[in-house]
Amino acid sequence: MIFDQATTGVFDGLKEKLSVIAREFDTSARVVYVDYPVHLNIGDLLINLGAEQFFKDNNIHIWRRYYVLDVPEKISGVDDKVVFILHGGGNFGDIWERHQAMREQLLERYPRNRFVFLPQTVHFTNKVAASKSLSRIAAHKNSKVFGRDHRSSKILSDGGIPDVGTLPDMAHQLWGHLQPESIPAAIEPLYLIREDRETRGNLGIVPENAHRLDWDQVIRPVHHLLAGFSHRFMHTQARLRLPLEKSRFWYPVRDRAVQDGIRVLSGHKSIVTDRLHAMLLGLLLGRHVTAVDNSYGKLSTYADAWLQGTPLLHFVRNSA
């Protein structure tokens, strides 16, 4: 796949920036990777896939993996040298409270261990909740928190967290590893628009009669069935507190779901979206992307921080 020189320069640079994460901890230590996604949001799955590619590329051994419902109150065998790496993404704040609460609890349980938060978009709807949450995280004196854009990093720093950095999304580690499944055949753009609590509603640039999809509709029915079976099995094991490596049951589902996303996006020359990772996946596949913001500006702050210079991206601001 051939990219224009400007886009190649942008994405080469973003992947290189992620290499600094490996300088934040002893990469020979036992590492616990926490909060990998067990749901069919292709964006979150791309972050996870990029994180695992990063671990592989940097020879980082993951000793234990946990998703949010699987984290035990006490992890057997943990000493002060064990490193915790917390999954990145867009759930840092009070919109997705379960994930935030789990992070804070881990920091309190393991006050001497090294914690590294992979790049996060930070958003709180409540100032009191923000102050309490950031204070709890700031109380841990051996953690590094990466914002996924400059606004997020400022919220973290202003909240008292002493060691904050700014890095792009972990999906950029997949640069050079993803290929389109087909040559674009569809003339009309693909409208991939949110239907969850982060949507802005009427986006203005989507024609009234346009066929809209969200990630859930991109995934093949058989893979929904497979995910449901895996969910039930894994949640049963989690309730029983059986020490199985549950990611081995989920990652094959993840890979199929991501490939579904690649298949659908590959069939279009252009994509219109308010999903950050539909924007990123489209660009990684060499598609032209028209992007608009979600409910709290996640896409614009990200594009402003990292995607200036690629002619594949057109950002529409202040849409209705």
Secondary structure, 3 states (H helix, E strand, C coil): CCCCHHHHHHHHHHHHHHHHHHHCCCCCCCEEEECCCCCCCHHHHHHHHHHHHHHHHCCCCEEEEECCCCCCCCCCCCCCCCEEEECCEEEEECCCHHHHHHHHHHHHHCCCCEEEEEEEEEECCCHHHHHHHHHHHHCCCCEEEEECCHHHHHHHHHCCCCCEEECCCHHHHHCCCCCCCCCCCECCCEEECCCCCCCCCCCCCCCCCCCEECHHHHCCHHHHHHHHHHHHHHHHHHHCCCCCCCHHHHHHHHHHHHHHHHHHHHCECEEEECCHHHHHHHHHCCCEEEECCCCCCHHHHHHHHHCCCCCCEEECCCCC
